[in-house]
Amino acid sequence: MKSFQEKEKKLYTLLNKLNNFEVSQIQNKEQLEVESLKDQKNQLEIEKNNLEEKYKTLAEELENAQKKIENLEKNKKQDENKQIEFNQKLDELNQETEYLIEEIDKWQM
């Protein structure tokens, strides 16, 4: 009887160790998975921050480019207006020159 009870105790002890071992193994795996997920999360946050910084930089560059385009368009309009004024003055000078030539021709006759 004694040996049966001893065997039973030993068997329960071994079963408990086995159950604890499996649970601890599972817990270790879960901890590794959790740590791996934390690492991945941290990496993704770093990448997200980098992308946000790049986005801000690109948004600023876009805004600057748009301002430059607006300025160029304004300058182009101003240049066009100056060209129109120049052409008008040139036409006036041509007309005046023609008038003067006609007057000179009249005097010479």
HUBELHU-V375694 format. One record per residue. N is the residue number from 1. RES is the residue in three letters. SS is DSSP state (hx for helix, st for strand, lp for the rest). PHI is phi in radians with two decimals (999 if undefined). OMEGA is omega in whole degrees, 0 to 359 (* if undefined). Layout:
n=N res=RES ss=SS phi=PHI omega=OMEGA
n=N res=RES ss=SS phi=PHI omega=OMEGA
This chain:
n=1 res=MET ss=lp phi=999 omega=182
n=2 res=LYS ss=hx phi=-1.05 omega=182
n=3 res=SER ss=hx phi=-1.21 omega=177
n=4 res=PHE ss=hx phi=-1.15 omega=179
n=5 res=GLN ss=hx phi=-1.14 omega=178
n=6 res=GLU ss=hx phi=-1.13 omega=179
n=7 res=LYS ss=hx phi=-1.12 omega=179
n=8 res=GLU ss=hx phi=-1.12 omega=178
n=9 res=LYS ss=hx phi=-1.07 omega=180
n=10 res=LYS ss=hx phi=-1.10 omega=180
n=11 res=LEU ss=hx phi=-1.11 omega=178
n=12 res=TYR ss=hx phi=-1.12 omega=178
n=13 res=THR ss=hx phi=-1.10 omega=178
n=14 res=LEU ss=hx phi=-1.12 omega=178
n=15 res=LEU ss=hx phi=-1.09 omega=178
n=16 res=ASN ss=hx phi=-1.10 omega=178
n=17 res=LYS ss=hx phi=-1.10 omega=179
n=18 res=LEU ss=hx phi=-1.10 omega=178
n=19 res=ASN ss=hx phi=-1.09 omega=179
n=20 res=ASN ss=hx phi=-1.14 omega=180
n=21 res=PHE ss=hx phi=-1.11 omega=180
n=22 res=GLU ss=hx phi=-1.12 omega=180
n=23 res=VAL ss=hx phi=-1.13 omega=181
n=24 res=SER ss=hx phi=-1.18 omega=177
n=25 res=GLN ss=hx phi=-1.12 omega=179
n=26 res=ILE ss=hx phi=-1.11 omega=179
n=27 res=GLN ss=hx phi=-1.10 omega=178
n=28 res=ASN ss=hx phi=-1.10 omega=178
n=29 res=LYS ss=hx phi=-1.09 omega=179
n=30 res=GLU ss=hx phi=-1.10 omega=179
n=31 res=GLN ss=hx phi=-1.11 omega=178
n=32 res=LEU ss=hx phi=-1.11 omega=178
n=33 res=GLU ss=hx phi=-1.12 omega=179
n=34 res=VAL ss=hx phi=-1.11 omega=179
n=35 res=GLU ss=hx phi=-1.12 omega=177
n=36 res=SER ss=hx phi=-1.10 omega=178
n=37 res=LEU ss=hx phi=-1.12 omega=177
n=38 res=LYS ss=hx phi=-1.11 omega=178
n=39 res=ASP ss=hx phi=-1.08 omega=179
n=40 res=GLN ss=hx phi=-1.10 omega=179
n=41 res=LYS ss=hx phi=-1.09 omega=179
n=42 res=ASN ss=hx phi=-1.07 omega=179
n=43 res=GLN ss=hx phi=-1.08 omega=179
n=44 res=LEU ss=hx phi=-1.14 omega=177
n=45 res=GLU ss=hx phi=-1.14 omega=177
n=46 res=ILE ss=hx phi=-1.09 omega=179
n=47 res=GLU ss=hx phi=-1.09 omega=178
n=48 res=LYS ss=hx phi=-1.07 omega=179
n=49 res=ASN ss=hx phi=-1.08 omega=178
n=50 res=ASN ss=hx phi=-1.07 omega=180
n=51 res=LEU ss=hx phi=-1.15 omega=178
n=52 res=GLU ss=hx phi=-1.12 omega=178
n=53 res=GLU ss=hx phi=-1.10 omega=178
n=54 res=LYS ss=hx phi=-1.10 omega=179
n=55 res=TYR ss=hx phi=-1.09 omega=179
n=56 res=LYS ss=hx phi=-1.05 omega=180
n=57 res=THR ss=hx phi=-1.07 omega=180
n=58 res=LEU ss=hx phi=-1.13 omega=179
n=59 res=ALA ss=hx phi=-1.12 omega=177
n=60 res=GLU ss=hx phi=-1.12 omega=179
n=61 res=GLU ss=hx phi=-1.09 omega=178
n=62 res=LEU ss=hx phi=-1.09 omega=180
n=63 res=GLU ss=hx phi=-1.07 omega=178
n=64 res=ASN ss=hx phi=-1.10 omega=180
n=65 res=ALA ss=hx phi=-1.12 omega=179
n=66 res=GLN ss=hx phi=-1.12 omega=177
n=67 res=LYS ss=hx phi=-1.12 omega=178
n=68 res=LYS ss=hx phi=-1.10 omega=179
n=69 res=ILE ss=hx phi=-1.09 omega=178
n=70 res=GLU ss=hx phi=-1.05 omega=179
n=71 res=ASN ss=hx phi=-1.11 omega=179
n=72 res=LEU ss=hx phi=-1.10 omega=178
n=73 res=GLU ss=hx phi=-1.13 omega=177
n=74 res=LYS ss=hx phi=-1.08 omega=179
n=75 res=ASN ss=hx phi=-1.08 omega=180
n=76 res=LYS ss=hx phi=-1.11 omega=178
n=77 res=LYS ss=hx phi=-1.10 omega=179
n=78 res=GLN ss=hx phi=-1.10 omega=178
n=79 res=ASP ss=hx phi=-1.10 omega=178
n=80 res=GLU ss=hx phi=-1.11 omega=179
n=81 res=ASN ss=hx phi=-1.12 omega=178
n=82 res=LYS ss=hx phi=-1.11 omega=178
n=83 res=GLN ss=hx phi=-1.12 omega=178
n=84 res=ILE ss=hx phi=-1.09 omega=178
n=85 res=GLU ss=hx phi=-1.05 omega=180
n=86 res=PHE ss=hx phi=-1.06 omega=180
n=87 res=ASN ss=hx phi=-1.09 omega=178
n=88 res=GLN ss=hx phi=-1.11 omega=179
n=89 res=LYS ss=hx phi=-1.12 omega=178
n=90 res=LEU ss=hx phi=-1.10 omega=177
n=91 res=ASP ss=hx phi=-1.07 omega=178
n=92 res=GLU ss=hx phi=-1.08 omega=179
n=93 res=LEU ss=hx phi=-1.12 omega=178
n=94 res=ASN ss=hx phi=-1.10 omega=179
n=95 res=GLN ss=hx phi=-1.10 omega=179
n=96 res=GLU ss=hx phi=-1.11 omega=178
n=97 res=THR ss=hx phi=-1.11 omega=179
n=98 res=GLU ss=hx phi=-1.07 omega=178
n=99 res=TYR ss=hx phi=-1.09 omega=180
n=100 res=LEU ss=hx phi=-1.12 omega=178
n=101 res=ILE ss=hx phi=-1.10 omega=178
n=102 res=GLU ss=hx phi=-1.08 omega=179
n=103 res=GLU ss=hx phi=-1.13 omega=179
n=104 res=ILE ss=hx phi=-1.13 omega=178
n=105 res=ASP ss=hx phi=-1.06 omega=179
n=106 res=LYS ss=hx phi=-1.10 omega=183
n=107 res=TRP ss=hx phi=-1.20 omega=181
n=108 res=GLN ss=hx phi=-1.31 omega=182
n=109 res=MET ss=lp phi=-1.42 omega=*
